[in-house]
Amino acid sequence: MTKCRSKKLLDHYIITIPAQMQHSSSDRACVTFMSMTRSLKIRLELQRGDRVHVLAEDMMDILNYSRCFLFRVPAVEEKEQVWSFHALVQGDDINFNQSKKVVITNGNQVMFIQTDKPLYKPGQTVRFRVATLDKTLRASNDTYPVVELLDPQRNRIAQWRNVSPINGIADFTFPLAEELTLGEYKISIPNRLEKTFSVSEYISKRFEVLINVPSMVTDKDKSLTIDACGRYSYGKPVMGALNITICPRKVYAWTYFIYEDEETPPEGCQVLPVIQTETNGCVSKAIDFDFSNTGNTYFYTKLEIFCTLTEHNTGQMEKAFAVISIENRRQTIRFVEIGNYYQKGVPFTGMIKVEDKRGEPQQDEVVFLEVINDDTKSNVSLRTDRLGIVRFTLNTSEWNDTVLVTGKFSLDEVDEEDEEDSLPYKWLSPFYSESKSFLKVESIADTLECDSEQRIRVDYYLNKNHLDPQAEHLSFFYMILAKGGIIHHGEHKVNLHAATHPSSFYLEIPVTSDLFPEASLLVFTVLMNGEMVAGLGKYALAKCLKSKVELEFSEKKVRPGRKVNLEIKAESGSLCSVRSVDKGVLLHQSHTGTSKSSILDGIKEWIINTGVYDFPNIPEDFEEYRCLEKEALEQTQRQHPWYHGTSDVYSLFKESGLKVFTNTKIKQPVTCLAPEFTLRSFDGVVQLSSKPKASRVSNSNENSEKVRTFFPDTWLYDLVPIGPKGLAILNVTAPDSITSWVTDAFCLWKSGFGETNAVSLTTFKPYFIDLMLPYSIIQGEELTLTAIVFSYVKQCMMAVVWLSDSPDFTVIQGSRKQYACICADQMASFTWNITTVKIGVVKLSVRSSAARQEGGCTERDFNQRKKLRSDALMKSVIVKPSGILQEAAETFFLCPSGSSVQEDVSLHVPDDVVQGSEHAHVSVHGDIMGKATENLGHLLRLPHGCGEQNIAIFAPNIYIMQYLESTKQLTPALKRRALKYLTTGRRDTM
């Protein structure tokens, strides 16, 4: 609604506000008035029903007024609500009130769950943390009403209610039962988020296989080089035999579905002869392979590379897998820094970049730019520079309507082969300007670096006939936008007498964490005829967080059991979650289980995919476009145009996620006569403080034989408060494992979220022994126990290994004391055949000592020499009872009435039971209806129809609401909806 009483309207005004805002965050509304000749009072407010939220009030008494008002977004009861944004301006001879619809969301936050590791064994303790961030990446301390832990059958096995975070982090622990169902468990925050972790009987991996192959080959290639390496978790090379199998797979071009038979190997695989690794643990194999005739119009082909590395002496195997795509062209071509529209008469500029399939730039490549304007086709030949880039400028003076621009490698007619290339194309629409004036804001293809100043060029082409001849300066206003809001605004003045036309100026934009991960720069000015001229540039930012977090160990490599300092730098007052996990566990499964390398990757994806990026400017205000002036005298039936998809200034505000009201001209006039429908195509890519010094621990007494017993999967999972100097130091003891510890941290405080990843500490000693054990064995069955001694000492050594005595097992074969000669960077294995007697956890201890030898290795030499190296460790294995498992279950129902109840259960054990195997466990389910009654809120329905039909829908709503209320699942929103449906149903029935 607009009311206006004035002898003279305001010269020019522009008022903007984000189209979508989030409760609990801050946003800005910006006001610009130009050429004012009177004092005015302005009031900005948000309204919904009888609720009025005042955003700003101010007096304007200067000629040109431009200001942004920071305000807190009001709370909403529902997930999202439509509000009205009102702007009221009052003066001596003017009084107007304009409103637009905006959306306010509630709970539009990103929540993440972090576990201390991705998989667990039965009996271990699950530790996890939950945090919630708003769009500014600041933590919320809101209470979590319910947090649940669900087993693979979605039975609730743990529950926490009304958990309040501390400094934004809620911390949880849960001990798993010794006997439980293996599989995927879920941490659930109902209706918000789920996080999956695995429970399995696993052993940490000792080494991994790394494959290095090109990501693509062409169908004209005749050979392929495969590089594969074995690496222990502590970084040393693995000696072994490598099996390589190459399998071509045909894939439907439109489904990406790989045909795969899990029972039998696919036809056409090429199995290479077994290859022994070099001293560096690697193999490089060049093979002949004909890649031609592998695909057609409907299929394309990939190569799957399977590598299996078998470790010497132990026979332990690890596998790896890689995929190579087969393309008919090695290079790709794409547009860089190219917009969606052009300004007629203004040179259109852009860039083409040529890369190979690995992303490497291709120099001196000839490419062609084809332009189709109406029925006229033209092309230009271009050559790439050392960066694989070629810049082009096109004359737009003869362009009309929509123009198609395509990048090509050849001007030949497109054949079946070329259809599979990625040919970039762009439909360019003419940008409307009544005066033929334009603004172009430079877009930058590369990501912007954080905490820097970015110089951005703004070109302007202004019609001199529409500039005030008496004005000395022209003001250009700009807004920096990110995360759906206005981050910064400013004004840049140009001297009209000194400037030439066309001309340009530069804006220095501070690149801060507020702009992460994507930002836009909107620049506009207003001409004397009331026309607004605007331009928009878009930018991507590298990792940019206000909260900086750093991790550093005092040493990169330490001996097991030694002290080491972990230094954590973050904002003073922060609370940091520090995690350090054995790399051998992560070789089974990564922390995220996806390609995302960190929590931040998930947060970045959420920011991009929420807010204005999902539903720009919804709901619409349905403001009429101006009709073409030539239609003013038409007497035929006219339509009322509410929306038009043309390229104009209004579309730039819309694309920026802003609502705008203004009396300037920002929309292209449209035809108001009966429409003619035309087919348009979409743009796209065709697929065809001072630092404390940690005390260095002396490595003296290397030969002391301390038994290594501490082998955790997760070494550190601590909540660490940061001190007033922005620093915390953890003095910790390194575990006894010979491995690398992958360490990361995230921190929360006033400045928001911060994280750091992939800091590593290696626990290592040059001479050590290890035991290869399965997760479990059966009582009485024979086990081949293997001990491995690794020596990274530069001399040959005679090693002796002892298997300690124990009443829990019996040695069937093999001397308890065994010898072997080990030279530099080699290993030796020692075996015993044993049987276990005891059920449960059995501990096995081995020791090893070695003496340096100048000549050959013999027992006599060892006995005469002084021991130089030694190591000892103790590990455990689970012994399961023999026999056949028999289970008996007894189920009963307990119904306490305000007091405790008791039920006696008799356990009957068979006479021939395996001693020590009898046990019992109790499961209690507080919700006897179980998972059959999950998500009942979705069953609420609005009654309709007459008589029986109405009642048939009406009655279940009552029972659903009663059940949800009794189980404390009835939220205010569900209750309102249920009562509304019941009221409506009763009214219709009456």
Secondary structure, DSSP 8 states (H G I E B T S, - for coil): ------SS--SEEEEEEESEEETTSEEEEEEEEES--S-EEEEEEEEETTEEEEEEEEEE-SSSEEEEEEEE----SSSEEEEEEEEEEEESS-EEEEEEEEEEESS--EEEEEESSSEE-TT-EEEEEEEEE-TT--B----EEEEEEE-TT--EEEEEEEE--BTTEEEEEEE--SS---EEEEEEETTTEEEEEEE------SEEEEEE--SEEETT--EEEEEEEEEETTS-B--EEEEEEEEEEEEETTT--B---SSS--TT-EE---EE--TTSEEEEEEE---TT---SSEEEEEEEEEEEEETTT--EEEEEEEEEEES-SEEEEEES--SEE-TTS-EEEEEEEEETTS-B-TT-EEEEEEEETTEEEEEEEE--TTSEEEEEE--TT--S-EEEEEES--S---TTGGGSEEEEEEEEEB--TTS-EEEE---SS-B-SSEEEEEEEEEE--GGGS-TT-SEEEEEEEEEETTEEEEEEEEEEETTT--SSEEEEEEEEE-GGG-SEEEEEEEEE-TTSBEEEEEEEEEB-S--SS--EEEES-SEE-TT-EEEEEEE--TT-EEEEEEEEHHHHTTS-SSSSS--SHHHHHHHHHHTSGGGTSTT-S-------B-GGGTT--S----------BSHHHHHHHTTEEEEESSB-S--B--S----------EEEE--------------TT---EE----SEEEEEEEE--TTSEEEEEEE--S-SEEEEEEEEEEETTEEEEEEEEEEEE--SEEEEEE--SEEETT-EEEEEEEEEE-SSS-EEEEEEE---TTEEEEES-SEEEEEE-TTEEEEEEEEEEE-SSEEEEEEEEEEEEE-SS---HHHHHHS---EEEEEEEEEEEE--S-------------SSS-----------TT--TT---------S-TTGGGGTTGGGG-----SSTHHHHHHHHHHHHHHHHHHHTT---HHHHHHHHHHHHHHHHHH-
